[in-house]
Structures are given as C-alpha cells and as structure tokens.
C-alpha cells in the first residue's frame, strides 16, 4: 500500500527520532474504533519529557479537537505542536535537547534543583 503525504512525513520523523538513541522513545498513534480521538500522530518520551507532534502536510489543517488536545498537553507540562516537515520536528527536538542538555532525565533535573541527595 502506498503511503500518503502525511505518512511519508511521519516516517521521516520516526527515522530521525531513532537517531537520538535510547533516551528517545517514540510511537505513531493509530486511529480506529478503540483509539482516543484528537491525540497527536507521534507520542515521544525524551529523557522523561512528553512530546506530542501532530503531523500535517502544508495544506493540512488540525481539527478543533486536535488543537484542544495540543493545548491540554502543553498545560499539563508536555511539549506539543503541529509540524509539517522533518525539519520542523528536528527544530522542536533541538530545543528540547538543548533544554535538557545538563541532565540524564527530567527526574535528575528535579533532584538536582531540589538539592536532594541521590
């Protein structure tokens, strides 16, 4: 079965995410009868931070539910946005990587900031 334009972007982003090594876990959500509507296409955990990317083509538009879900994820402390290319996904991940550069994971960041002995 041939991939549509959005699926091709998702495949490129997934290939990039694999290059980030074991600190990055990512999966493509699926639609269907038992799926939760509005959840972004790619769910990622990088060093303990939840990142959700909704993939759209240049002309694709998110639904109202997708826009609300993105807002809800951000309010909950995750990173979520719409991306239209692998380069946009790389830019988002670059910001995340830079923000977490001094830590192995979010848990370590919290422990160090609180001065808790490990």
C-alpha positions as CSV (number, residue, x, y, z in Angstrom):
1,X,0.0,0.0,0.0
2,X,1.4,3.4,-1.0
3,X,2.0,6.0,1.7
4,X,0.1,9.3,1.7
5,X,2.0,12.6,2.0
6,X,1.4,12.8,5.8
7,X,2.5,9.2,6.3
8,X,5.7,10.0,4.5
9,X,6.5,12.9,6.8
10,X,5.7,10.7,9.8
11,X,8.1,8.0,8.5
12,X,10.9,10.6,8.1
13,X,10.4,12.0,11.6
14,X,10.4,8.5,13.1
15,X,13.7,7.7,11.3
16,X,15.2,10.9,12.7
17,X,13.9,10.2,16.2
18,X,15.7,6.8,16.1
19,X,19.0,8.6,15.7
20,X,18.5,10.2,19.1
21,X,19.3,6.9,20.8
22,X,17.9,5.1,23.8
23,X,16.9,8.4,25.5
24,X,14.2,8.8,23.0
25,X,11.1,6.5,22.8
26,X,8.5,7.3,20.1
27,X,5.5,5.7,18.6
28,X,2.9,6.5,15.9
29,X,-0.6,6.6,17.3
30,X,-3.3,4.8,15.3
31,X,-6.9,5.7,14.6
32,X,-9.8,3.4,14.8
33,X,-12.6,2.2,17.0
34,X,-10.7,2.0,20.2
35,X,-8.4,5.0,19.7
36,X,-8.7,8.3,21.6
37,X,-9.7,11.0,19.1
38,X,-7.5,14.1,18.9
39,X,-4.3,12.5,20.2
40,X,-1.3,13.8,18.1
41,X,0.3,11.4,15.5
42,X,3.6,10.9,17.3
43,X,4.0,10.4,21.0
44,X,7.6,10.8,22.2
45,X,9.3,10.5,25.6
46,X,12.7,12.1,25.6
47,X,14.6,12.0,28.9
48,X,11.3,11.8,30.7
49,X,9.7,14.7,28.9
50,X,6.4,14.0,27.0
51,X,6.4,15.4,23.5
52,X,3.4,15.0,21.1
53,X,3.6,16.1,17.4
54,X,0.6,16.4,15.2
55,X,1.8,15.9,11.6
56,X,0.2,17.8,8.8
57,X,1.0,18.5,5.2
58,X,1.5,22.1,4.0
59,X,-2.2,22.3,3.3
60,X,-3.5,20.1,6.1
61,X,-5.4,21.8,9.0
62,X,-5.9,20.4,12.5
63,X,-9.4,19.7,13.8
64,X,-10.8,21.7,16.7
65,X,-10.3,18.6,18.9
66,X,-6.6,18.2,17.8
67,X,-6.0,21.9,18.6
68,X,-7.5,21.5,22.1
69,X,-5.5,18.3,22.8
70,X,-2.3,20.1,21.9
71,X,-3.2,22.9,24.3
72,X,-4.1,20.4,27.0
73,X,-0.8,18.6,26.7
74,X,1.1,21.9,27.0
75,X,-1.0,22.9,30.0
76,X,-0.1,19.5,31.6
77,X,3.6,20.3,31.1
78,X,4.4,18.5,27.9
79,X,5.6,19.8,24.6
80,X,3.0,19.6,21.7
81,X,2.7,21.3,18.4
82,X,1.9,20.8,14.7
83,X,4.8,20.0,12.4
84,X,4.8,20.0,8.6
85,X,8.2,18.5,7.9
86,X,11.1,16.6,9.4
87,X,13.0,19.9,9.7
88,X,10.3,21.3,11.9
89,X,10.3,18.2,14.1
90,X,14.2,18.5,14.3
91,X,13.9,22.1,15.4
92,X,11.4,21.2,18.2
93,X,13.6,18.3,19.3
94,X,16.7,20.5,19.1
95,X,15.0,22.9,21.6
96,X,14.1,20.0,23.9
97,X,17.7,18.6,23.7
98,X,19.2,22.0,24.5
99,X,16.8,22.4,27.4
100,X,17.7,19.0,28.9
101,X,21.4,19.1,27.9
102,X,22.7,19.1,31.5
103,X,20.5,16.2,32.7
104,X,20.1,12.5,32.0
105,X,16.3,12.8,32.5
106,X,13.6,15.1,34.0
107,X,13.9,13.2,37.3
108,X,17.5,14.1,37.6
109,X,16.7,17.7,36.9
110,X,14.2,17.8,39.7
111,X,16.5,16.1,42.2
112,X,19.4,18.5,41.4
113,X,17.2,21.6,41.6
114,X,15.7,20.5,44.9
115,X,19.2,19.6,46.3
116,X,18.0,16.0,47.2
117,X,20.8,13.5,47.8
118,X,20.7,10.6,45.5
